[in-house]
Amino acid sequence: MDGLPGQAGAQHAAVALHHGITERIAAEVDDMAMIRLMVREDAGLAVIPPIVVRDELGNGGLVGPGACPAWSKVSWP
């Protein structure tokens, strides 16, 4: 993924490859409110803190698959 630098980008690519995921990037967003709007409109998959979409998870509007262990060791710059 072009938007993730160094180690984070390499780990993301490895996780996608391992799970047979072919990406089609819709957007690169760095604002939690915008990510929330995009996932609410079914724009695709997003890695987002559950607190940001707490209401949507609570009312069944979104389904969270749970934590992504592969990301737990990523250090962001």
PQR file with spaces between the fields and no chain letter, atoms N, CA, C, O and H, PARSE charges and radii, in Angstrom:
ATOM       1  N    MET     1       0.855   -1.175    0.000 -0.4000 1.5000
ATOM       2  CA   MET     1       0.000    0.000    0.000 -0.0000 2.0000
ATOM       3  C    MET     1       0.896    1.230    0.000  0.5500 1.7000
ATOM       4  O    MET     1       1.759    1.374    0.866 -0.5500 1.4000
ATOM       5  N    ASP     2       0.696    2.099   -0.949 -0.4000 1.5000
ATOM       6  CA   ASP     2       1.571    3.250   -1.114 -0.0000 2.0000
ATOM       7  C    ASP     2       1.555    4.200    0.071  0.5500 1.7000
ATOM       8  O    ASP     2       2.567    4.845    0.345 -0.5500 1.4000
ATOM       9  H    ASP     2      -0.005    1.982   -1.653  0.4000 1.0000
ATOM      10  N    GLY     3       0.439    4.309    0.783 -0.4000 1.5000
ATOM      11  CA   GLY     3       0.319    5.282    1.851 -0.0000 2.0000
ATOM      12  C    GLY     3       1.003    4.908    3.153  0.5500 1.7000
ATOM      13  O    GLY     3       1.178    5.759    4.025 -0.5500 1.4000
ATOM      14  H    GLY     3      -0.384    3.785    0.560  0.4000 1.0000
ATOM      15  N    LEU     4       1.391    3.658    3.296 -0.4000 1.5000
ATOM      16  CA   LEU     4       2.032    3.226    4.536 -0.0000 2.0000
ATOM      17  C    LEU     4       3.532    3.145    4.341  0.5500 1.7000
ATOM      18  O    LEU     4       4.005    2.423    3.464 -0.5500 1.4000
ATOM      19  H    LEU     4       1.250    2.967    2.587  0.4000 1.0000
ATOM      20  N    PRO     5       4.283    3.874    5.144 -0.5600 1.5000
ATOM      21  CA   PRO     5       5.732    3.884    4.988  0.2800 2.0000
ATOM      22  C    PRO     5       6.411    2.657    5.586  0.5500 1.7000
ATOM      23  O    PRO     5       5.896    2.034    6.515 -0.5500 1.4000
ATOM      24  N    GLY     6       7.560    2.328    5.045 -0.4000 1.5000
ATOM      25  CA   GLY     6       8.478    1.353    5.614 -0.0000 2.0000
ATOM      26  C    GLY     6       7.882    0.062    6.122  0.5500 1.7000
ATOM      27  O    GLY     6       7.210   -0.664    5.389 -0.5500 1.4000
ATOM      28  H    GLY     6       7.978    2.834    4.291  0.4000 1.0000
ATOM      29  N    GLN     7       8.138   -0.214    7.392 -0.4000 1.5000
ATOM      30  CA   GLN     7       7.730   -1.460    8.033 -0.0000 2.0000
ATOM      31  C    GLN     7       6.215   -1.651    7.997  0.5500 1.7000
ATOM      32  O    GLN     7       5.741   -2.761    7.756 -0.5500 1.4000
ATOM      33  H    GLN     7       8.684    0.376    7.988  0.4000 1.0000
ATOM      34  N    ALA     8       5.461   -0.598    8.231 -0.4000 1.5000
ATOM      35  CA   ALA     8       3.994   -0.716    8.228 -0.0000 2.0000
ATOM      36  C    ALA     8       3.493   -1.140    6.859  0.5500 1.7000
ATOM      37  O    ALA     8       2.605   -1.987    6.762 -0.5500 1.4000
ATOM      38  H    ALA     8       5.847    0.304    8.427  0.4000 1.0000
ATOM      39  N    GLY     9       4.043   -0.571    5.805 -0.4000 1.5000
ATOM      40  CA   GLY     9       3.632   -0.932    4.452 -0.0000 2.0000
ATOM      41  C    GLY     9       3.978   -2.374    4.125  0.5500 1.7000
ATOM      42  O    GLY     9       3.182   -3.086    3.513 -0.5500 1.4000
ATOM      43  H    GLY     9       4.765    0.117    5.883  0.4000 1.0000
ATOM      44  N    ALA    10       5.162   -2.803    4.532 -0.4000 1.5000
ATOM      45  CA   ALA    10       5.596   -4.178    4.287 -0.0000 2.0000
ATOM      46  C    ALA    10       4.720   -5.169    5.048  0.5500 1.7000
ATOM      47  O    ALA    10       4.353   -6.210    4.503 -0.5500 1.4000
ATOM      48  H    ALA    10       5.809   -2.225    5.029  0.4000 1.0000
ATOM      49  N    GLN    11       4.380   -4.860    6.300 -0.4000 1.5000
ATOM      50  CA   GLN    11       3.530   -5.753    7.085 -0.0000 2.0000
ATOM      51  C    GLN    11       2.125   -5.809    6.504  0.5500 1.7000
ATOM      52  O    GLN    11       1.518   -6.878    6.445 -0.5500 1.4000
ATOM      53  H    GLN    11       4.678   -4.014    6.742  0.4000 1.0000
ATOM      54  N    HIS    12       1.616   -4.682    6.083 -0.4000 1.5000
ATOM      55  CA   HIS    12       0.280   -4.653    5.474 -0.0000 2.0000
ATOM      56  C    HIS    12       0.261   -5.536    4.232  0.5500 1.7000
ATOM      57  O    HIS    12      -0.658   -6.335    4.056 -0.5500 1.4000
ATOM      58  H    HIS    12       2.109   -3.813    6.132  0.4000 1.0000
ATOM      59  N    ALA    13       1.267   -5.399    3.369 -0.4000 1.5000
ATOM      60  CA   ALA    13       1.349   -6.200    2.151 -0.0000 2.0000
ATOM      61  C    ALA    13       1.437   -7.691    2.480  0.5500 1.7000
ATOM      62  O    ALA    13       0.822   -8.514    1.800 -0.5500 1.4000
ATOM      63  H    ALA    13       2.014   -4.749    3.512  0.4000 1.0000
ATOM      64  N    ALA    14       2.200   -8.041    3.520 -0.4000 1.5000
ATOM      65  CA   ALA    14       2.361   -9.443    3.907 -0.0000 2.0000
ATOM      66  C    ALA    14       1.037  -10.026    4.409  0.5500 1.7000
ATOM      67  O    ALA    14       0.692  -11.158    4.071 -0.5500 1.4000
ATOM      68  H    ALA    14       2.700   -7.373    4.072  0.4000 1.0000
ATOM      69  N    VAL    15       0.297   -9.260    5.212 -0.4000 1.5000
ATOM      70  CA   VAL    15      -0.994   -9.734    5.727 -0.0000 2.0000
ATOM      71  C    VAL    15      -1.979   -9.917    4.570  0.5500 1.7000
ATOM      72  O    VAL    15      -2.692  -10.920    4.518 -0.5500 1.4000
ATOM      73  H    VAL    15       0.578   -8.340    5.487  0.4000 1.0000
ATOM      74  N    ALA    16      -2.023   -8.964    3.653 -0.4000 1.5000
ATOM      75  CA   ALA    16      -2.922   -9.065    2.506 -0.0000 2.0000
ATOM      76  C    ALA    16      -2.580  -10.290    1.658  0.5500 1.7000
ATOM      77  O    ALA    16      -3.470  -11.042    1.261 -0.5500 1.4000
ATOM      78  H    ALA    16      -1.444   -8.150    3.696  0.4000 1.0000
ATOM      79  N    LEU    17      -1.297  -10.487    1.384 -0.4000 1.5000
ATOM      80  CA   LEU    17      -0.862  -11.631    0.591 -0.0000 2.0000
ATOM      81  C    LEU    17      -1.204  -12.942    1.284  0.5500 1.7000
ATOM      82  O    LEU    17      -1.693  -13.875    0.647 -0.5500 1.4000
ATOM      83  H    LEU    17      -0.574   -9.876    1.707  0.4000 1.0000
ATOM      84  N    HIS    18      -0.949  -13.012    2.590 -0.4000 1.5000
ATOM      85  CA   HIS    18      -1.229  -14.231    3.361 -0.0000 2.0000
ATOM      86  C    HIS    18      -2.704  -14.620    3.291  0.5500 1.7000
ATOM      87  O    HIS    18      -3.032  -15.804    3.216 -0.5500 1.4000
ATOM      88  H    HIS    18      -0.552  -12.254    3.107  0.4000 1.0000
ATOM      89  N    HIS    19      -3.585  -13.636    3.314 -0.4000 1.5000
ATOM      90  CA   HIS    19      -5.017  -13.908    3.304 -0.0000 2.0000
ATOM      91  C    HIS    19      -5.630  -13.873    1.904  0.5500 1.7000
ATOM      92  O    HIS    19      -6.849  -13.962    1.756 -0.5500 1.4000
ATOM      93  H    HIS    19      -3.319  -12.674    3.375  0.4000 1.0000
ATOM      94  N    GLY    20      -4.798  -13.745    0.892 -0.4000 1.5000
ATOM      95  CA   GLY    20      -5.292  -13.749   -0.483 -0.0000 2.0000
ATOM      96  C    GLY    20      -6.129  -12.527   -0.830  0.5500 1.7000
ATOM      97  O    GLY    20      -7.033  -12.604   -1.662 -0.5500 1.4000
ATOM      98  H    GLY    20      -3.808  -13.673    1.013  0.4000 1.0000
ATOM      99  N    ILE    21      -5.831  -11.410   -0.198 -0.4000 1.5000
ATOM     100  CA   ILE    21      -6.596  -10.188   -0.420 -0.0000 2.0000
ATOM     101  C    ILE    21      -5.963   -9.380   -1.542  0.5500 1.7000
ATOM     102  O    ILE    21      -4.769   -9.082   -1.516 -0.5500 1.4000
ATOM     103  H    ILE    21      -5.097  -11.348    0.478  0.4000 1.0000
ATOM     104  N    THR    22      -6.773   -9.033   -2.519 -0.4000 1.5000
ATOM     105  CA   THR    22      -6.339   -8.129   -3.570 -0.0000 2.0000
ATOM     106  C    THR    22      -6.970   -6.784   -3.269  0.5500 1.7000
ATOM     107  O    THR    22      -8.194   -6.659   -3.220 -0.5500 1.4000
ATOM     108  H    THR    22      -7.743   -9.275   -2.540  0.4000 1.0000
ATOM     109  N    GLU    23      -6.142   -5.793   -3.071 -0.4000 1.5000
ATOM     110  CA   GLU    23      -6.643   -4.477   -2.665 -0.0000 2.0000
ATOM     111  C    GLU    23      -7.097   -3.650   -3.857  0.5500 1.7000
ATOM     112  O    GLU    23      -6.543   -3.733   -4.953 -0.5500 1.4000
ATOM     113  H    GLU    23      -5.148   -5.895   -3.112  0.4000 1.0000
ATOM     114  N    ARG    24      -8.097   -2.872   -3.610 -0.4000 1.5000
ATOM     115  CA   ARG    24      -8.515   -1.827   -4.524 -0.0000 2.0000
ATOM     116  C    ARG    24      -8.741   -0.604   -3.641  0.5500 1.7000
ATOM     117  O    ARG    24      -9.814   -0.444   -3.061 -0.5500 1.4000
ATOM     118  H    ARG    24      -8.547   -2.805   -2.720  0.4000 1.0000
ATOM     119  N    ILE    25      -7.756    0.237   -3.542 -0.4000 1.5000
ATOM     120  CA   ILE    25      -7.783    1.368   -2.623 -0.0000 2.0000
ATOM     121  C    ILE    25      -8.815    2.388   -3.098  0.5500 1.7000
ATOM     122  O    ILE    25      -8.735    2.892   -4.218 -0.5500 1.4000
ATOM     123  H    ILE    25      -6.884    0.107   -4.013  0.4000 1.0000
ATOM     124  N    ALA    26      -9.780    2.684   -2.235 -0.4000 1.5000
ATOM     125  CA   ALA    26     -10.816    3.678   -2.550 -0.0000 2.0000
ATOM     126  C    ALA    26     -10.363    5.067   -2.152  0.5500 1.7000
ATOM     127  O    ALA    26     -10.663    6.042   -2.840 -0.5500 1.4000
ATOM     128  H    ALA    26      -9.845    2.275   -1.325  0.4000 1.0000
ATOM     129  N    ALA    27      -9.643    5.164   -1.049 -0.4000 1.5000
ATOM     130  CA   ALA    27      -9.199    6.464   -0.553 -0.0000 2.0000
ATOM     131  C    ALA    27      -8.163    6.264    0.534  0.5500 1.7000
ATOM     132  O    ALA    27      -8.107    5.216    1.177 -0.5500 1.4000
ATOM     133  H    ALA    27      -9.399    4.371   -0.490  0.4000 1.0000
ATOM     134  N    GLU    28      -7.358    7.268    0.725 -0.4000 1.5000
ATOM     135  CA   GLU    28      -6.442    7.303    1.858 -0.0000 2.0000
ATOM     136  C    GLU    28      -6.909    8.463    2.720  0.5500 1.7000
ATOM     137  O    GLU    28      -6.819    9.625    2.324 -0.5500 1.4000
ATOM     138  H    GLU    28      -7.403    8.120    0.203  0.4000 1.0000
ATOM     139  N    VAL    29      -7.409    8.131    3.906 -0.4000 1.5000
ATOM     140  CA   VAL    29      -8.047    9.127    4.760 -0.0000 2.0000
ATOM     141  C    VAL    29      -7.346    9.154    6.108  0.5500 1.7000
ATOM     142  O    VAL    29      -7.064    8.105    6.689 -0.5500 1.4000
ATOM     143  H    VAL    29      -7.482    7.187    4.227  0.4000 1.0000
ATOM     144  N    ASP    30      -7.065   10.352    6.605 -0.4000 1.5000
ATOM     145  CA   ASP    30      -6.405   10.454    7.903 -0.0000 2.0000
ATOM     146  C    ASP    30      -7.274   11.151    8.944  0.5500 1.7000
ATOM     147  O    ASP    30      -6.782   11.578    9.989 -0.5500 1.4000
ATOM     148  H    ASP    30      -7.295   11.204    6.134  0.4000 1.0000
ATOM     149  N    ASP    31      -8.547   11.262    8.657 -0.4000 1.5000
ATOM     150  CA   ASP    31      -9.486   11.921    9.564 -0.0000 2.0000
ATOM     151  C    ASP    31     -10.525   10.892   10.018  0.5500 1.7000
ATOM     152  O    ASP    31     -11.233   10.323    9.187 -0.5500 1.4000
ATOM     153  H    ASP    31      -8.947   10.916    7.809  0.4000 1.0000
ATOM     154  N    MET    32     -10.620   10.649   11.320 -0.4000 1.5000
ATOM     155  CA   MET    32     -11.514    9.614   11.840 -0.0000 2.0000
ATOM     156  C    MET    32     -12.976    9.857   11.477  0.5500 1.7000
ATOM     157  O    MET    32     -13.711    8.906   11.213 -0.5500 1.4000
ATOM     158  H    MET    32     -10.044   11.111   11.995  0.4000 1.0000
ATOM     159  N    ALA    33     -13.403   11.107   11.462 -0.4000 1.5000
ATOM     160  CA   ALA    33     -14.793   11.405   11.109 -0.0000 2.0000
ATOM     161  C    ALA    33     -15.078   11.017    9.655  0.5500 1.7000
ATOM     162  O    ALA    33     -16.151   10.496    9.352 -0.5500 1.4000
ATOM     163  H    ALA    33     -12.805   11.880   11.676  0.4000 1.0000
ATOM     164  N    MET    34     -14.127   11.267    8.763 -0.4000 1.5000
ATOM     165  CA   MET    34     -14.311   10.907    7.353 -0.0000 2.0000
ATOM     166  C    MET    34     -14.296    9.395    7.171  0.5500 1.7000
ATOM     167  O    MET    34     -15.075    8.854    6.387 -0.5500 1.4000
ATOM     168  H    MET    34     -13.256   11.690    9.009  0.4000 1.0000
ATOM     169  N    ILE    35     -13.404    8.706    7.899 -0.4000 1.5000
ATOM     170  CA   ILE    35     -13.387    7.246    7.822 -0.0000 2.0000
ATOM     171  C    ILE    35     -14.727    6.695    8.287  0.5500 1.7000
ATOM     172  O    ILE    35     -15.273    5.775    7.678 -0.5500 1.4000
ATOM     173  H    ILE    35     -12.771    9.146    8.536  0.4000 1.0000
ATOM     174  N    ARG    36     -15.252    7.257    9.363 -0.4000 1.5000
ATOM     175  CA   ARG    36     -16.552    6.818    9.892 -0.0000 2.0000
ATOM     176  C    ARG    36     -17.638    6.975    8.841  0.5500 1.7000
ATOM     177  O    ARG    36     -18.450    6.069    8.651 -0.5500 1.4000
ATOM     178  H    ARG    36     -14.808    8.004    9.859  0.4000 1.0000
ATOM     179  N    LEU    37     -17.664    8.110    8.158 -0.4000 1.5000
ATOM     180  CA   LEU    37     -18.667    8.331    7.109 -0.0000 2.0000
ATOM     181  C    LEU    37     -18.500    7.335    5.967  0.5500 1.7000
ATOM     182  O    LEU    37     -19.484    6.818    5.440 -0.5500 1.4000
ATOM     183  H    LEU    37     -17.004    8.846    8.313  0.4000 1.0000
ATOM     184  N    MET    38     -17.267    7.071    5.590 -0.4000 1.5000
ATOM     185  CA   MET    38     -17.036    6.140    4.487 -0.0000 2.0000
ATOM     186  C    MET    38     -17.486    4.724    4.828  0.5500 1.7000
ATOM     187  O    MET    38     -18.115    4.063    4.002 -0.5500 1.4000
ATOM     188  H    MET    38     -16.467    7.491    6.019  0.4000 1.0000
ATOM     189  N    VAL    39     -17.175    4.251    6.030 -0.4000 1.5000
ATOM     190  CA   VAL    39     -17.597    2.889    6.370 -0.0000 2.0000
ATOM     191  C    VAL    39     -19.107    2.811    6.554  0.5500 1.7000
ATOM     192  O    VAL    39     -19.714    1.780    6.266 -0.5500 1.4000
ATOM     193  H    VAL    39     -16.664    4.788    6.702  0.4000 1.0000
ATOM     194  N    ARG    40     -19.709    3.879    7.027 -0.4000 1.5000
ATOM     195  CA   ARG    40     -21.173    3.889    7.146 -0.0000 2.0000
ATOM     196  C    ARG    40     -21.848    3.813    5.788  0.5500 1.7000
ATOM     197  O    ARG    40     -22.948    3.274    5.667 -0.5500 1.4000
ATOM     198  H    ARG    40     -19.215    4.716    7.261  0.4000 1.0000
ATOM     199  N    GLU    41     -21.193    4.351    4.762 -0.4000 1.5000
ATOM     200  CA   GLU    41     -21.740    4.324    3.404 -0.0000 2.0000
ATOM     201  C    GLU    41     -21.288    3.095    2.627  0.5500 1.7000
ATOM     202  O    GLU    41     -21.485    3.018    1.414 -0.5500 1.4000
ATOM     203  H    GLU    41     -20.299    4.789    4.860  0.4000 1.0000
ATOM     204  N    ASP    42     -20.682    2.137    3.320 -0.4000 1.5000
ATOM     205  CA   ASP    42     -20.259    0.871    2.729 -0.0000 2.0000
ATOM     206  C    ASP    42     -19.228    1.065    1.625  0.5500 1.7000
ATOM     207  O    ASP    42     -19.311    0.435    0.570 -0.5500 1.4000
ATOM     208  H    ASP    42     -20.522    2.200    4.305  0.4000 1.0000
ATOM     209  N    ALA    43     -18.251    1.944    1.875 -0.4000 1.5000
ATOM     210  CA   ALA    43     -17.200    2.198    0.891 -0.0000 2.0000
ATOM     211  C    ALA    43     -16.139    1.109    0.897  0.5500 1.7000
ATOM     212  O    ALA    43     -15.254    1.109    0.042 -0.5500 1.4000
ATOM     213  H    ALA    43     -18.184    2.456    2.732  0.4000 1.0000
ATOM     214  N    GLY    44     -16.212    0.190    1.837 -0.4000 1.5000
ATOM     215  CA   GLY    44     -15.242   -0.898    1.876 -0.0000 2.0000
ATOM     216  C    GLY    44     -14.809   -1.224    3.283  0.5500 1.7000
ATOM     217  O    GLY    44     -15.506   -0.931    4.255 -0.5500 1.4000
ATOM     218  H    GLY    44     -16.931    0.190    2.531  0.4000 1.0000
ATOM     219  N    LEU    45     -13.661   -1.827    3.374 -0.4000 1.5000
ATOM     220  CA   LEU    45     -13.086   -2.268    4.642 -0.0000 2.0000
ATOM     221  C    LEU    45     -12.210   -1.162    5.202  0.5500 1.7000
ATOM     222  O    LEU    45     -11.478   -0.506    4.461 -0.5500 1.4000
ATOM     223  H    LEU    45     -13.095   -2.065    2.585  0.4000 1.0000
ATOM     224  N    ALA    46     -12.285   -0.958    6.489 -0.4000 1.5000
ATOM     225  CA   ALA    46     -11.448    0.059    7.126 -0.0000 2.0000
ATOM     226  C    ALA    46     -10.887   -0.485    8.433  0.5500 1.7000
ATOM     227  O    ALA    46     -11.557   -1.214    9.164 -0.5500 1.4000
ATOM     228  H    ALA    46     -12.880   -1.491    7.091  0.4000 1.0000
ATOM     229  N    VAL    47      -9.654   -0.115    8.705 -0.4000 1.5000
ATOM     230  CA   VAL    47      -9.057   -0.395   10.001 -0.0000 2.0000
ATOM     231  C    VAL    47      -9.263    0.864   10.813  0.5500 1.7000
ATOM     232  O    VAL    47      -8.664    1.904   10.540 -0.5500 1.4000
ATOM     233  H    VAL    47      -9.110    0.478    8.111  0.4000 1.0000
ATOM     234  N    ILE    48     -10.123    0.755   11.821 -0.4000 1.5000
ATOM     235  CA   ILE    48     -10.552    1.951   12.555 -0.0000 2.0000
ATOM     236  C    ILE    48     -10.754    1.587   14.025  0.5500 1.7000
ATOM     237  O    ILE    48     -11.250    0.502   14.327 -0.5500 1.4000
ATOM     238  H    ILE    48     -10.609   -0.090   12.043  0.4000 1.0000
ATOM     239  N    PRO    49     -10.381    2.469   14.929 -0.5600 1.5000
ATOM     240  CA   PRO    49     -10.621    2.175   16.354  0.2800 2.0000
ATOM     241  C    PRO    49     -12.121    2.018   16.631  0.5500 1.7000
ATOM     242  O    PRO    49     -12.917    2.846   16.188 -0.5500 1.4000
ATOM     243  N    PRO    50     -12.509    0.979   17.349 -0.5600 1.5000
ATOM     244  CA   PRO    50     -13.931    0.733   17.606  0.2800 2.0000
ATOM     245  C    PRO    50     -14.641    1.906   18.273  0.5500 1.7000
ATOM     246  O    PRO    50     -15.842    2.083   18.071 -0.5500 1.4000
ATOM     247  N    ILE    51     -13.942    2.698   19.050 -0.4000 1.5000
ATOM     248  CA   ILE    51     -14.583    3.823   19.729 -0.0000 2.0000
ATOM     249  C    ILE    51     -15.156    4.823   18.726  0.5500 1.7000
ATOM     250  O    ILE    51     -16.145    5.497   19.012 -0.5500 1.4000
ATOM     251  H    ILE    51     -12.966    2.553   19.214  0.4000 1.0000
ATOM     252  N    VAL    52     -14.535    4.917   17.553 -0.4000 1.5000
ATOM     253  CA   VAL    52     -14.977    5.869   16.530 -0.0000 2.0000
ATOM     254  C    VAL    52     -16.331    5.465   15.951  0.5500 1.7000
ATOM     255  O    VAL    52     -17.131    6.326   15.586 -0.5500 1.4000
ATOM     256  H    VAL    52     -13.731    4.369   17.321  0.4000 1.0000
ATOM     257  N    VAL    53     -16.592    4.162   15.867 -0.4000 1.5000
ATOM     258  CA   VAL    53     -17.852    3.672   15.296 -0.0000 2.0000
ATOM     259  C    VAL    53     -18.675    2.914   16.335  0.5500 1.7000
ATOM     260  O    VAL    53     -19.428    2.001   15.998 -0.5500 1.4000
ATOM     261  H    VAL    53     -15.942    3.462   16.164  0.4000 1.0000
ATOM     262  N    ARG    54     -18.526    3.297   17.578 -0.4000 1.5000
ATOM     263  CA   ARG    54     -19.201    2.625   18.691 -0.0000 2.0000
ATOM     264  C    ARG    54     -20.718    2.549   18.488  0.5500 1.7000
ATOM     265  O    ARG    54     -21.317    1.498   18.714 -0.5500 1.4000
ATOM     266  H    ARG    54     -17.914    4.039   17.852  0.4000 1.0000
ATOM     267  N    ASP    55     -21.336    3.645   18.069 -0.4000 1.5000
ATOM     268  CA   ASP    55     -22.789    3.650   17.878 -0.0000 2.0000
ATOM     269  C    ASP    55     -23.205    2.680   16.774  0.5500 1.7000
ATOM     270  O    ASP    55     -24.178    1.940   16.924 -0.5500 1.4000
ATOM     271  H    ASP    55     -20.849    4.499   17.886  0.4000 1.0000
ATOM     272  N    GLU    56     -22.471    2.688   15.675 -0.4000 1.5000
ATOM     273  CA   GLU    56     -22.786    1.810   14.549 -0.0000 2.0000
ATOM     274  C    GLU    56     -22.595    0.341   14.908  0.5500 1.7000
ATOM     275  O    GLU    56     -23.371   -0.510   14.475 -0.5500 1.4000
ATOM     276  H    GLU    56     -21.681    3.290   15.553  0.4000 1.0000
ATOM     277  N    LEU    57     -21.572    0.042   15.693 -0.4000 1.5000
ATOM     278  CA   LEU    57     -21.361   -1.333   16.145 -0.0000 2.0000
ATOM     279  C    LEU    57     -22.473   -1.748   17.098  0.5500 1.7000
ATOM     280  O    LEU    57     -22.944   -2.884   17.049 -0.5500 1.4000
ATOM     281  H    LEU    57     -20.941    0.733   16.044  0.4000 1.0000
ATOM     282  N    GLY    58     -22.894   -0.832   17.964 -0.4000 1.5000
ATOM     283  CA   GLY    58     -23.935   -1.118   18.947 -0.0000 2.0000
ATOM     284  C    GLY    58     -25.299   -1.370   18.339  0.5500 1.7000
ATOM     285  O    GLY    58     -26.056   -2.209   18.827 -0.5500 1.4000
ATOM     286  H    GLY    58     -22.511    0.091   18.004  0.4000 1.0000
ATOM     287  N    ASN    59     -25.622   -0.636   17.259 -0.4000 1.5000
ATOM     288  CA   ASN    59     -26.953   -0.798   16.665 -0.0000 2.0000
ATOM     289  C    ASN    59     -26.965   -1.775   15.491  0.5500 1.7000
ATOM     290  O    ASN    59     -27.988   -1.944   14.827 -0.5500 1.4000
ATOM     291  H    ASN    59     -25.007    0.046   16.863  0.4000 1.0000
ATOM     292  N    GLY    60     -25.821   -2.416   15.238 -0.4000 1.5000
ATOM     293  CA   GLY    60     -25.763   -3.416   14.177 -0.0000 2.0000
ATOM     294  C    GLY    60     -25.529   -2.849   12.791  0.5500 1.7000
ATOM     295  O    GLY    60     -25.541   -3.592   11.810 -0.5500 1.4000
ATOM     296  H    GLY    60     -24.990   -2.278   15.777  0.4000 1.0000
ATOM     297  N    GLY    61     -25.316   -1.546   12.694 -0.4000 1.5000
ATOM     298  CA   GLY    61     -25.061   -0.929   11.399 -0.0000 2.0000
ATOM     299  C    GLY    61     -23.723   -1.335   10.807  0.5500 1.7000
ATOM     300  O    GLY    61     -23.548   -1.334    9.588 -0.5500 1.4000
ATOM     301  H    GLY    61     -25.306   -0.943   13.491  0.4000 1.0000
ATOM     302  N    LEU    62     -22.786   -1.680   11.671 -0.4000 1.5000
ATOM     303  CA   LEU    62     -21.482   -2.183   11.244 -0.0000 2.0000
ATOM     304  C    LEU    62     -21.162   -3.432   12.042  0.5500 1.7000
ATOM     305  O    LEU    62     -21.622   -3.601   13.171 -0.5500 1.4000
ATOM     306  H    LEU    62     -22.929   -1.681   12.661  0.4000 1.0000
ATOM     307  N    VAL    63     -20.382   -4.289   11.451 -0.4000 1.5000
ATOM     308  CA   VAL    63     -19.937   -5.497   12.132 -0.0000 2.0000
ATOM     309  C    VAL    63     -18.422   -5.442   12.206  0.5500 1.7000
ATOM     310  O    VAL    63     -17.742   -5.303   11.190 -0.5500 1.4000
ATOM     311  H    VAL    63     -20.009   -4.152   10.534  0.4000 1.0000
ATOM     312  N    GLY    64     -17.911   -5.552   13.406 -0.4000 1.5000
ATOM     313  CA   GLY    64     -16.461   -5.545   13.586 -0.0000 2.0000
ATOM     314  C    GLY    64     -15.937   -6.955   13.666  0.5500 1.7000
ATOM     315  O    GLY    64     -16.434   -7.754   14.460 -0.5500 1.4000
ATOM     316  H    GLY    64     -18.464   -5.665   14.231  0.4000 1.0000
ATOM     317  N    PRO    65     -14.936   -7.281   12.855 -0.5600 1.5000
ATOM     318  CA   PRO    65     -14.382   -8.633   12.886  0.2800 2.0000
ATOM     319  C    PRO    65     -13.496   -8.890   14.091  0.5500 1.7000
ATOM     320  O    PRO    65     -13.097  -10.030   14.329 -0.5500 1.4000
ATOM     321  N    GLY    66     -13.181   -7.852   14.855 -0.4000 1.5000
ATOM     322  CA   GLY    66     -12.325   -8.022   16.013 -0.0000 2.0000
ATOM     323  C    GLY    66     -10.963   -7.416   15.776  0.5500 1.7000
ATOM     324  O    GLY    66     -10.729   -6.742   14.773 -0.5500 1.4000
ATOM     325  H    GLY    66     -13.505   -6.926   14.662  0.4000 1.0000
ATOM     326  N    ALA    67     -10.081   -7.660   16.698 -0.4000 1.5000
ATOM     327  CA   ALA    67      -8.736   -7.103   16.609 -0.0000 2.0000
ATOM     328  C    ALA    67      -7.951   -7.793   15.500  0.5500 1.7000
ATOM     329  O    ALA    67      -8.194   -8.957   15.182 -0.5500 1.4000
ATOM     330  H    ALA    67     -10.271   -8.208   17.513  0.4000 1.0000
ATOM     331  N    CYS    68      -7.038   -7.081   14.935 -0.4000 1.5000
ATOM     332  CA   CYS    68      -6.170   -7.621   13.897 -0.0000 2.0000
ATOM     333  C    CYS    68      -4.787   -7.832   14.511  0.5500 1.7000
ATOM     334  O    CYS    68      -3.998   -6.890   14.578 -0.5500 1.4000
ATOM     335  H    CYS    68      -6.841   -6.136   15.194  0.4000 1.0000
ATOM     336  N    PRO    69      -4.481   -9.044   14.957 -0.5600 1.5000
ATOM     337  CA   PRO    69      -3.222   -9.293   15.637  0.2800 2.0000
ATOM     338  C    PRO    69      -1.993   -8.899   14.819  0.5500 1.7000
ATOM     339  O    PRO    69      -0.972   -8.508   15.385 -0.5500 1.4000
ATOM     340  N    ALA    70      -2.084   -8.999   13.515 -0.4000 1.5000
ATOM     341  CA   ALA    70      -0.937   -8.659   12.672 -0.0000 2.0000
ATOM     342  C    ALA    70      -0.542   -7.198   12.807  0.5500 1.7000
ATOM     343  O    ALA    70       0.615   -6.845   12.574 -0.5500 1.4000
ATOM     344  H    ALA    70      -2.913   -9.317   13.055  0.4000 1.0000
ATOM     345  N    TRP    71      -1.487   -6.345   13.180 -0.4000 1.5000
ATOM     346  CA   TRP    71      -1.193   -4.925   13.308 -0.0000 2.0000
ATOM     347  C    TRP    71      -0.705   -4.552   14.693  0.5500 1.7000
ATOM     348  O    TRP    71      -0.249   -3.426   14.893 -0.5500 1.4000
ATOM     349  H    TRP    71      -2.426   -6.631   13.369  0.4000 1.0000
ATOM     350  N    SER    72      -0.782   -5.439   15.635 -0.4000 1.5000
ATOM     351  CA   SER    72      -0.435   -5.078   17.010 -0.0000 2.0000
ATOM     352  C    SER    72       1.034   -4.717   17.198  0.5500 1.7000
ATOM     353  O    SER    72       1.387   -4.027   18.155 -0.5500 1.4000
ATOM     354  H    SER    72      -1.152   -6.353   15.472  0.4000 1.0000
ATOM     355  N    LYS    73       1.886   -5.178   16.294 -0.4000 1.5000
ATOM     356  CA   LYS    73       3.314   -4.916   16.436 -0.0000 2.0000
ATOM     357  C    LYS    73       3.822   -3.831   15.492  0.5500 1.7000
ATOM     358  O    LYS    73       5.025   -3.573   15.445 -0.5500 1.4000
ATOM     359  H    LYS    73       1.599   -5.738   15.517  0.4000 1.0000
ATOM     360  N    VAL    74       2.935   -3.197   14.746 -0.4000 1.5000
ATOM     361  CA   VAL    74       3.345   -2.156   13.814 -0.0000 2.0000
ATOM     362  C    VAL    74       3.656   -0.895   14.598  0.5500 1.7000
ATOM     363  O    VAL    74       2.869   -0.467   15.441 -0.5500 1.4000
ATOM     364  H    VAL    74       1.958   -3.406   14.784  0.4000 1.0000
ATOM     365  N    SER    75       4.801   -0.306   14.317 -0.4000 1.5000
ATOM     366  CA   SER    75       5.139    0.965   14.952 -0.0000 2.0000
ATOM     367  C    SER    75       4.970    2.066   13.910  0.5500 1.7000
ATOM     368  O    SER    75       5.612    2.048   12.859 -0.5500 1.4000
ATOM     369  H    SER    75       5.441   -0.654   13.631  0.4000 1.0000
ATOM     370  N    TRP    76       4.109    3.011   14.212 -0.4000 1.5000
ATOM     371  CA   TRP    76       3.816    4.104   13.284 -0.0000 2.0000
ATOM     372  C    TRP    76       4.797    5.226   13.514  0.5500 1.7000
ATOM     373  O    TRP    76       5.154    5.517   14.656 -0.5500 1.4000
ATOM     374  H    TRP    76       3.588    3.026   15.065  0.4000 1.0000
ATOM     375  N    PRO    77       5.240    5.866   12.437 -0.5600 1.5000
ATOM     376  CA   PRO    77       6.206    6.973   12.574  0.2800 2.0000
ATOM     377  C    PRO    77       5.602    8.166   13.277  0.5500 1.7000
ATOM     378  O    PRO    77       6.279    9.176   13.471 -0.5500 1.4000
